[in-house]
Amino acid sequence: MFGIKENLATILSSIPKEVTLVAVSKTKPNADILEAYHAGQRVFGENKIQEMAAKHDELPKDIQWHMIGHLQKNKVKYMAHFVDLIHGVDSFSTLKEINKQAKKHNRVINCLLQAKIAKEDTKFGLSFSDIETIITSEGLKELENIQIVGLMGMATFTEDQEQLAEEFSSLKNFFELLKTQHSQLKTLSMGMSGDYQLAIKKGSNMVRVGSAIFGARNYIA
C-alpha cells in the first residue's frame, strides 16, 4: 500500500498542470495533512466548517482551505476570516450571509455556485436557470465582498460511465455558455476520487480527491 506522498505524486503526474487538485482532508488527522503538505500540496478541502477552522488554527498558514460541504449559514462566521474558496453555494440567501461575514473581515470571498447535475434526489444544487437568475441579478451586484468565480457539480454515484460523462458534459457546456457573458468565471469544479479522470476529460479544471490520496475515510460518530 502506497503512502500519502506516493499517492499524491501518482495523481499529480496523471492530471494536467492547469487542473487544481483539492486534497479532501475531512476527518483526517493533522499528521496526514502535514504529510501531504510536506509533499508540496497546499490546497485542502473540508466539509465541516468547525473542523476546518480548528485545522486552520493548528496548521501552516499558507494552506488554502476550501469549504466543499453543504453550507450551514449560521456557521459561515467561523471561516469567513480565512476560507479561500467555498464550493457548494446553492442559494442567494447563502451568498448574502457569506458577503455579510466577509465584510466584517474586510475580505472578498471566492464562491462557486453548485449546479444540480446528478439524477439522485439526495444531491444539493441549483438548476441552470436558477444559476443564470442569480448571476445576472441586480442583487448580486450589491454583494461587494463575494466573487462568484465558477461552478461546481457532483455527479451521480454510479458506475455508469456514460451517465457520468453526460452529467459532466452538461455542466461544462453550460459553464462555457455562461463564460461568454461573465468573464470572471474561471473555475469548473467537477470530479472526485472515483471519477476525476473522466471529469477532467469532460472539462473540469478543479478536482476534489480524498480517499485516493489519504485512504479510506475515518468516520467520526
N, C-alpha and C positions, 0 to 999 in steps of 0.2 A: 504494500500500500504506500502510495506516494504521500509526501508531506505537503503542507500548505505552500511552501516556496516552490516546490516542483509543480504542483497543480497550477499555480499562478503562471509560471513560465510556460507551461503547455498551452494554457488558454490564450495568453498574450501572443504567443507565436502563431496561433491559428486565426486570429482576428485582425482585420485591417487596422492600421495605425490611427485612422480617423475615428474609430469606434471607441467610445469611452466605456471602460469596464468598471461597473459599480460592484464592489465586493459586498455581498449581503451578509452582514455580520450579526444579524438578530439572534439572540440567545447565546451567542458565542462569548467566551471569556476574553478579557483584555489581553491575555497572553497570546491567544490565537490572532487577534487583531494586530498586535505588535509584531508577530512573526511575518504577517503579510506586509505590514508597514516597512519592516527592515528589508523585505524583498523588493521594495520600491512602490508598493501600492499606496495610493493616497486618497482614493475615493471609496467611502464605505456607506452602505445603506442599512437603515434600521426601520422597523415597522411600529415601534412603540416609543413615543416621544420621551417619556421619563427615563427609559433605559438608555436612549441615545444621549440625553442630557447628562446622565451620570458618566457615560463613557467619554463624552466631550470634556468633562471636568478632569478626568484622570489620564487622558491620553494626549499625545503630541498635538500641538495647536495648529500644525499645518495640514491636518486631516480635513478633507472636505466631507461634511456629513450630509447625506441625502435622506430625507424622510420618504419612505416608499410605501408605507402602510396607509390604511384608511384613516383620515384625519378626524379627530375629535376636537371641535372648535375650542372647547374650554381648556385644552392643553397646549394650544399654539403658543401661548405666552412663555412656556418653558423652553422653547427652542428658538424664539424669534431673534435672540441676540447672536446666534451662531450658525444656524442651518444654512447650507449653501444652495440646496435645491429641494423643492417639495414636489414630488411626483404625482400624487393622487388627488388633485383638486377637482371636485366634481359638483361644485355649486358656486353661484355668485356670492352667496352669503359667506361661504368659507373664504373666498378671496377678500371680502371686506374685513373679516376678522384677521387674516394674515396681514393685510395692509395696516390695520389699527395697531397691531402688536409691533410690526416693523417700524412704524413711525416713532414709537416710544424709544427705539434704539437708534433712530436716525439711519436706518438701513433700507435698502431696496432688496427685497427677497425674490429670487427667481422661482417661478412656478411652471409646472406642466399641467395642462388640462387633461383629465383622464377620460378617454373615449371608451365607450362600451362596444367592444368588438366581439366578445365571446357569446356563444349561444346559450351559455349557462345563466340561470337566473341569479346565481349567487354573486356574480361579479358586479362591482360598482362601476359607475361611469356615466358619461353624458352621451346623448345621441349626437350625431354630426350636426344636426340642425341646431341643437342647444349650444354646441360649441361656437357655431357661427354667430348665434344671437349674443352670446357673452362677449366674443372677441370684437364685435362691431358696435357694442352698446356704448351709449354716452356715459353710462355709469362707470364703465371700466376706466375711462379717461380721467376720472376723478381720483382713482386709486394710484397715487403717485409713489407709493412705497412698495409696490409689487411690479414685477415684469413677467408677462407670460412669454416664455422662451421656446415653447414647443408643446408636444403632445405625448401622452403615454397611453399604452394599451396592454391589456392582459388577455392573451388568447385562451380559448377553451382548454381545459385539462383533458387532453385526448392524445391517442397515438396516431390519429388520422392526419397524416402529413398534408393531404390535400385540403382538409378543412383549416388546418393551421396556416397554410400558405394563403388561402383565400382571406382569412381574417387579417393577417399581416398586410397583405396587398391592399385590402380595402382601406386600412388606416394610412398606409404610405400614399396611396392615390389622393386621399382627402388632404393629407398633410401638404403634398405638393401643390394642390389647388389653393389651399389657404395661403401658402407662402407667396403666391403671385400677388396677393393683396396685402400681406403682412410680413414684411421682410425681416422682422425681429425673430421670427420663428426659425430656430436653428436645430433644435433637438427633437429627435423621434426616439422615444424610449420604448423598445419592444424586445421581448425575449428574456428567458430565464434559463436556469441550468439545463433543462430538458429540451429547449427549443431555440436557444440563442443563435445557433449557426444558421438555422432556417430564417430566423428573424433578420439577421444581417443580410442574407441573400435577398430578402424582400425589402431592404432599405433602412433597417434600423441603424442608428449611429450611437446608441447607448444601450447596453445590456446589463441586466441585474442578475448576477450569478452568485449563489451561496453554496449549495452542497457540493458543487463541482470543485470548489476551492477549499472549503472548510470540512467537508464530510457531512454526514447526516446531521440534521438539526438536533439541538438539545432542547427538548420540550420542557417548559417550566410550568408547573402546576399553578 
